[in-house]
Amino acid sequence: MIEAVIWDFGGVISSSPFEAFNRYEAERGLPKDFLRGVNAANHLDNAWAKVERNEIDNDTFDRLFAEESRALGHEVPGRDMFELLGGDIRPEMVEALRRIAARMKTGCITNNLVVSATDNPKSVYKADVMALFHEVIESAKLGMRKPDPRIYTMMTDRLGVDPARCVYLDDLGVNLKPARELGMTTIKVIDPAVALTELERAVGFPLG
């Protein structure tokens, strides 16, 4: 029996920042998915990983990301990334979250950055949505990020549930793997409608 549902935010509750990355690439004549490639190179210790763990400030991220992207063929200022992070909230996901929160425990584990309103005028999080989670873990506040297995265990400890009684949703396979290895039911969010069908099946009640 499922007792808790744990969610990623960007790419699940909101549209994926990768969509904004692709628009940026098209506008500037960069190869498609180039920015994802920069983020994937040395993914445990690159500029993106460090800023999500809040180990470097935004100016340092700006410089390091430019260096890393230049090494891969196209220099991109790190600061350009901040404005690409605020995806659009998916109403159908929020409704599912609302229904689940009324009947069982909910958590959010998100890799995020500390950005100001100047850096990212489009809010990454919406207060009314975040209030639906019983527990929230943000990488930039914790100093730890997915896919570190400890962050998932920390969430299940906070919720007081066995991982085997949890569903975890994320849009990245690398972040789903540790959750699955802990015994969680995992759902990869590519098409939100498909993911919601899987989630409804897992929890056993209507979500829309």
Stockholm file with secondary structure:
# STOCKHOLM 1.0

chainA/1-208         MIEAVIWDFGGVISSSPFEAFNRYEAERGLPKDFLRGVNAANHLDNAWAKVERNEIDNDTFDRLFAEESRALGHEVPGRDMFELLGGDIRPEMVEALRRIAARMKTGCITNNLVVSATDNPKSVYKADVMALFHEVIESAKLGMRKPDPRIYTMMTDRLGVDPARCVYLDDLGVNLKPARELGMTTIKVIDPAVALTELERAVGFPLG
#=GR chainA/1-208 SS CCCEEEECTBTTTBCCHHHHHHHHHHHHTCCTTHHHHHHHTTTTTSHHHHHHTTCSCHHHHHHHHHHHHHHTTCCCCTHHHHTTCCCCBCHHHHHHHHHHHTTSEEEEEECCCCCCTTTCSSCSSCHHHHTTCSEEEEHHHHTCCTTCHHHHHHHHHHHTCCGGGEEEEESCHHHHHHHHHTTCEEEECSSHHHHHHHHHHHHTSCCC
#=GC SS_cons         CCCEEEECTBTTTBCCHHHHHHHHHHHHTCCTTHHHHHHHTTTTTSHHHHHHTTCSCHHHHHHHHHHHHHHTTCCCCTHHHHTTCCCCBCHHHHHHHHHHHTTSEEEEEECCCCCCTTTCSSCSSCHHHHTTCSEEEEHHHHTCCTTCHHHHHHHHHHHTCCGGGEEEEESCHHHHHHHHHTTCEEEECSSHHHHHHHHHHHHTSCCC
//
